[in-house]
Amino acid sequence: MAMNRIYFLFIVLLFFHNAQSQSPEILKIREYRTRQESHILNDLLRLLSVPNTATDTSGLQENANMLTEIMKQSGIQNVQFLKADELSAPVVYGEIMTAGATRTIVFYAHYDGQPVDPSQWAKGLSPFVPKIYTGRIDQGATEVPRSQTPIDPNWRIYARGSSDDKAGIMAILYSYQAIKNTNTRLTCNIKFFFEGEEEHGSEHLVNILDKYKQLLQSDLWIICDGPIHQTGRKQIVFGVRGDAGIDITVYGPSRPLHSGHYGNWAPNPAMRLAKLLASMKDDNGKVTVKGFYDDMRPVTAAEKKAIAVLPSVDEQMEKELGIREPEMKGKNLYESLLLPSLNIRGMQSANIGDKASNVIPVSATASIDMRLVPGNESFRQQQKVIDHVQRQGYYVTENDPTAEERMKYNKIAKIVRRPSYDAMRTPMDNDFAKGVINAVRGATKEEVLLVPTMGGSLPLIHLEKKLNAKIIILPIANHDNNQHAENENLRLQNFWDGIEILASVMIMP
């Protein structure tokens, strides 16, 4: 109990401490960045013009080639591709070795992006034709010509990858460029690690870490991904949730049937799937899959107390998103992120709207993602859902059912596991954490928020297990960036702030 009180005091003092004046080095870096804004912005727009969806092999390679070019022009040394095999998207690696340095920091971001459906983007927008607007397009913003100056910090770039996570890459690279071109002294060795498969489950990351273990030795990994706090304040995050996904397909007749001729007789797979999914959660948002919460590591008293001093954002986000009340009754946003979740990320069966036909479809599919917390093991968490489907009376297979299986079993579900990884959290009171906290405080006039975990997922558990890495996350994107969805965007001031924050860590004592 005494240790918990000491830890709580440490967190409270850090939170309520008045932000110190920004360091002279950061002011010098800001001045450089201000002079170079047009050049930096053009480089980011050029990178955003290259398609980067996980299935676009040539597009990913073009992204990697462009990053290599930018890094070499910046004077970064030992730039190379790290690959598990010829089929994997390369990690783009580089380094700056500093004479006399006793520490090495790796800066991580990823250049691949989520799939896109251009038809869902707002009129005038295309995912890989980046455009600048005066603000949020849903609030009446108008397009800005690229040549217009001065550059307003509230302008937004609309493009896939603008916030997740090409902004992170460019902020890292221009942090180093600002340090170099202002003759600011580096205090550590810097390594750059830009992944190309994060949005596809990082399926080759473990092999890459094994293959290049010696090259990647370091004291600390800084992860530049995710949004800042909903209040607009800078935050330092000490963990991420894991991610485990499955696809479930249930079956009806072997060919589409007229819903008038066969309705009430032929089983409808869409209806069956809806009932199956509904059985996985109760009305209070609790997952009803047996054992879903059983193996989670208990939330520590220290983590609870850290959350207790964070500013509440529930009312703000309910109004912003048009939500009457949270799904989980009695849990605020921060508390809900400390629990594993089960989300239906998409459903499909036949057509809807003007394209709908009066049919009983042949199948229905749902794609599920589960966010994990420390203690959950991804394969085991997937198995819990598979066991739940079996308890609902389904015969489970990994393949489309054969004619024999259709005649033998009344209810059939094909379940495919997706690449997955576990959660991780870094202790908030270690020496590296204290150093990063002080560095970030020196780059902003605001109080810095300390958050035990973000809601999103990154494959950081592999870094911890394979490299014994200490990991801290520094998000820079605006919280309303629409990442993973249509109209993804980046507010420019967030990007400019990100350059300064990351530079502050590169030069921290």
N, C-alpha and C positions, 0 to 999 in steps of 0.2 A: 504493500500500500504506500509506503514511503517513497519508493521509486516512482510510482504512478503520480504522486503529488509533485515530485521534482520535475517529471516529464511534462506534466500539465503546465507547471509554471514556465518551463522553457517555451512551450508552444504559445502561451498567452503573451509572454513578454515579446516574442517575435512578432506576434500579430498586432499588438497595440503600440509597439515602438514607433514613434514618429519617423517617417522615411527621411533618411539623411539626404543632404544635398548631393546632387549628381556629381560624379567625379570629373575632374578636368579632362581625363582621357576620354570619357564618354561624350563630353561636350565637343571635343575635337573630332571624334568619330561622327557625331551628328552633323557638324559643319561640313565634313567631307561628303557624307551621304546626301546632304541637301544640295550640294553642288552637282552631284552625280545622278540625281533622281531620274532625269530623262533617260540616261544611258541604262541605268539599272532596270527601269520599267520596260524599256525596249527588249532587253535580254529576257526578262520574265515573259513578256508577250510572245517572243519568238519560241521559247520553250513550250509555252501553253498551246502553240499552234500544232504541235506534233501529237497525233493520237497516241494514247497510252493505256488503252484497256488491256486487261490481263491476257486476253486471247489474241491480241494483235502482236504477233512475234516481231514483225518487221518494224512496227511502230515503236515497240519497246527498245529495239536495237538502235533505232534512230535517236530516241531520247538519250540512250547511253552514250552514243557517239557525240551528241551535242554537249552533254555534260563534260565529257572528256576534253573537248575543245575548249570550253570555258575554263575548266580547271587548269589546263596547261597554260592558257593565256594569263591566268592569275599567278603563275609561278609556283603552283603546287607541284610537289615532287612525287616521283614514283607512281604516277597515275597509271592505273591498269584495271583490267576486268578481272573480277573474281567469279569463277563459274564452277558449279558442281559437275556439269557435263555440257555437251554441245547443245542440248535442248533447253537448258535453263536460261532465264533472263539474267544478264550479268549484274553483279554488284559493281558499282563504279567506286573505285578506291583511290585515295591519294593521301599524302602526308606532308607535314611540315615539321622537321626535326629541329629543335631549338638547343643551341649549345648551352650546356650546364643545367638543362631542365631535369627535374627529378620526378615529374609527373607526366602522364600521357592521358589525354582526353580524346575519346572518339565521339564524333558528331554524326548522328544517324538521322536520315529522312528517307522517304521512298518516292520514286518517280512514276510508278504505275498508278492507275486509277480504276475506279469502278466502271462497270458497263454503262452505256448511254442509250437513251431512246430519244433521238433528236425531236420527234414529234411532240414530246412532253415539255420541251423547253418553250419559254415565252416567245411570242412573235418577234422576229428580228434577231433571235439568238440562235447560235449553233455551237455545240459543245467544244469544237476545236477551231473556232474562229473567235478568238478572244476580243471582247469589246469592253469599253470603259463607259460607265454610266455615272451620273451625278450622285447617285445613292442607290437605294433599293428600288428595283423596278416595280415592285408591288405597291410602292408608295408614290408612284408617278415620276420616278427619275427619268431623265432623258440621256441619250447617247452623247458622248464627248468625243470630238475628233482627236486622234492620237497626237496631233501636232499642237494641241491647245496647251498653253501655259498661262500663268503658273499652274502647277499641279496641286489640286485641292486634296488634302489628306482624307477627306470624306468620300472621294470618288471610290467606285468599286469596279473591279475586274470581274466579268462574267465569263467563265470557261471551266471545263472539266479539269480538275487538278489545281485550280487557282488557290484553293485553301488546303486541299488534301491531295498531295503534299508537296507540290512543286514550289509553293511559297516557302516552305521550310528549307528546301534545298538551296534556293537562291538567297534566302536570308543568311544561311550558314556561310555560303561562298562569299557574299558581299560583306559579311562581318570580318572575314579574314582579309579581304581586299582593303577595307577601310583601315584595319590595323596596319597592314603593310604600307599603304600609301600615306599614312600619317606618321610613319616612323614610331608607332607605339610599340613598346616592348612586349613581346610574348613571354609568358612565364612558364609555358609547358609545351610539350610535344602535342601536335594536333594530328588526328587521323580522321579522314572523311570516309563514310560508309553509306552509300546511297543504293538502297535495295530496289529491285524491279519486280518483286513478286508478293509484296505485302498484302495487296488486295485480293490475292489468290491463295491465301493461306500460308505464304512463305514456305512452300513445299520443299524447296532445295536449301533453305537457310541452314539447317542442321549440318548438312554435308559440307557446305561452304565454311562454316565455323570449324568443323573438324579439319578440313583440308588446309585452312590458312590460320590455324590456331596461334602459331608463333607470331605471324605478322600482326595479328589483332590483339596482342597483349596490351593491356592498358590498366589505368587506375579507376577510370570513370567513363561511363557512356552518358552522353546528353542526347535525349530523344526530342527532336523538334517535330511534333505532330499534335493535332487536336486544337480545340478552341480555348480561348481565354475564358475567364469567369463571366457569367451572365451580366454582372454589374459593370463590366468593362475593365475591371482591375486585373493586374498581372497575377498569375498563379504559378506555383511550383507544385508539381504533382509527383507523388512517390510510388504510384503503382498503376496497373492496368488490369482490367478483367480479361480472362481468357475467352476463347471462342470455340464453340463446337457446333457443327451444322449437320443436318440430315435433310434429305428429300424423301417425302412419302408420296407414293402413288397408289391409289385404290382403283379397283376395276369394276365395270359394269358389263354390259353386253359386248360381244366381240366385234360388233359393228354398230354405228349409230342407228337408233330406232326412232320412228315417229312417236312423239309423246302422246298423241291421241290414241293411236292404235295399241300402244304398249304401256301407257301410263297406268300406275297402280299394280302392274304385273312385273315388269323388268326393274330390278334394283337400279337406283340412280347413284352413280359414284360421287357426284358432287354433294348430294345430300349426306351420303355416308361419311365423306371426308369432313364436312362441316360438323357433324355430330362427334366424330373422332377428335377433332381439334378442340371442340367445346369441352370435351371430357378432361382436358389437360389443365384447365384453370377454373377456379371458383369465382364467384361474383365479387370477391374482395381482392382479386388479383393474385391470389396464392396459387402456385403451381401444385396440382394435385397428383402429379406423377410420384409414385411411391419412392421414398428415399431421396427425393430431389435435393433437400436441404441437409441431409443427415451428415455428410462428410465435410461440410464447410468448416474452415477454421473459425472459431469464435472471434467476433470483433473485439479487439482489446479495449480496455478502459481508456488507454491513451488515444486510440483512434476515435473513440466516441467523443472524447473531450476536444480533440482537434476539430471535429465536425461541429461541436457545440459553439465554437467561436466564429464560425464562418457566417457571413451575412445570408439571411434567408432569401431565396429567389423564387420560391414556389408561387407566391401571388403574382409576381412579375411574369413568370412563364405561363401561368394559367391564362392571364389576360392576353399575352402575346400570341399564344397558340390556340386560343379559343377553347380551352379545356375547362369544364365545369369543376372537376375534382380529379385528383390522381387515381390511377388504377388501384394501387395498393393502399387500402384504407389505413390511416394512422401512421404512414411513413412519409417523411419529406423526401426531397430529391436525393440528398446526400445519403440518407439512411437506405434508400432503395438501391443505390449503387453498390452497397456493401453486401447485397444478396445476389445469388445467381438468378438469371432471368430466362424466360422462354418466350420467344417472339416469332410470330408468323411473318416472314418477310415477303411472302408472295403466294398467291393461289391462282390456279388456272384450270379451267374446264370448259370446253366448247367456247362459244362467243357470246358477247353481250351487246346491248344497244341495237343500233341499226343492223348489225351483223348477226344478231341472234337468230337461231332457227329453232323451230319447235321439235327438239330432239331430246332423247335420253342419250347423254354422251357415253363414250366408251371408257373414259378414265377421268380422274381428277388428281391433281398434284399440288402439294404444298411444300414450300421450302421453309425450313425452320432454322433459326439460329439461337443458340443458347450462350449467354454470357456467364462466365465462370468466375468464381472467387477462389482465393487460396484455400486449398483443401480439396476442391473438386479436381478430379482427373478426367480429362476430356473424353477418352474412350469409354470410361465407366459411365459418365453422364449421358453419352449417346445411348449406351446400352439400357439405361433406366427408361428412356423414352421408347425404345424398341420393345422392352418387356411390357410397358404400359399398353402398347398397341396390341400385343399378343393377348393381354388380359381382357381386351375389348372384343375378343373372339376372332381376331385376324390370324390367318396363316401368313407368316412373314417370309419373304424371299428377297434375294439380291438381284433377281432378273425378272424380266417380263414373264408372266405365268404361261406355262404350256397348256395345251388343250386338255391334257390329263389332269393337271392341277385345277383348272377351271371346273371340271366336273367333280373333283374330289372335295374342294373347299368352297364354302358359301361366301366367305369374305377373305379377300387376298390383298395384301399390302406389300409393294416393293419398297424397300428402304435402302437408300444409298448414303453412306457416311461421307461427309465432306472433310477436307483437311482441317485440322484443329490444333489448338495448343492451350496450355494452362495459364492461369493468372499468376501475377507476381506483385509483391510490394516491398519496397526498400524502407528500412527503419528511418524515421524522420529526424533522428537526433544523432546520426553519425557525423564524423568530421567533414566528409565531403558535402553532406547536406548543409552543414553550417556555412561552409565556404561558398556554395552556390547561392544560398539565401542572402548572404552579405553582398555578393557580387550583383545579384539582380536588384537588390535594394539600392545599390549605388547607381543603377541605370534608370530609376524611376522615382518620381516624387510621391508616388502613392504607396500605401501600405501593400505589402505583398501577401497574398493569401496562400496558405499551406494546406494542400488537399491530399488525404491519404491515397485516393485512387480516382482515376477518371472512369467514366462509364464505358468508353470505347475499349477496343482490344488492339494489342500489338504483340508480336511474337517475342517479347522480351524475356520470357522464361527460358528460352534457348540460350540467350546471352548469359543469363545467371548460371545455368547448369553447365554449359560448355566452357565458358571463359571465366567463371567465378566473378562476373562483372558487377560493379555497383552502378545503379541505374537511376537517373532522375529525368523527368519529363518537363520540358519547357514549351508549352503551347504558345502560339502567336496568333492564330486565326480568330476573326470575329465569331462570336457564339452563334450568330444567325447566318451562317455561311452556306447552308443547304448542302453540306458535304454528303456524298453518296446519292444525291438526288438531282432532279432537274434544277437549272438556274443556280448552280454552284457559283459562289462569289467570294471575293476577298476585298475587304476594306483596306485602302492603302495605308492609313495610319497604323493599322495593326502590323503591316509588313515593315514599315519604317521602324516601329518600336522593336520588332523582332530582331532586326539587324543590331540594334544597340544592346539588347539584352544578351544575345548570343556573344557579341564582342566582349561584354563585361565578364562573361565566364572564361573566355579565352585568355584574358589578361588578369584574372583574379590572383591575388597574392598566394 
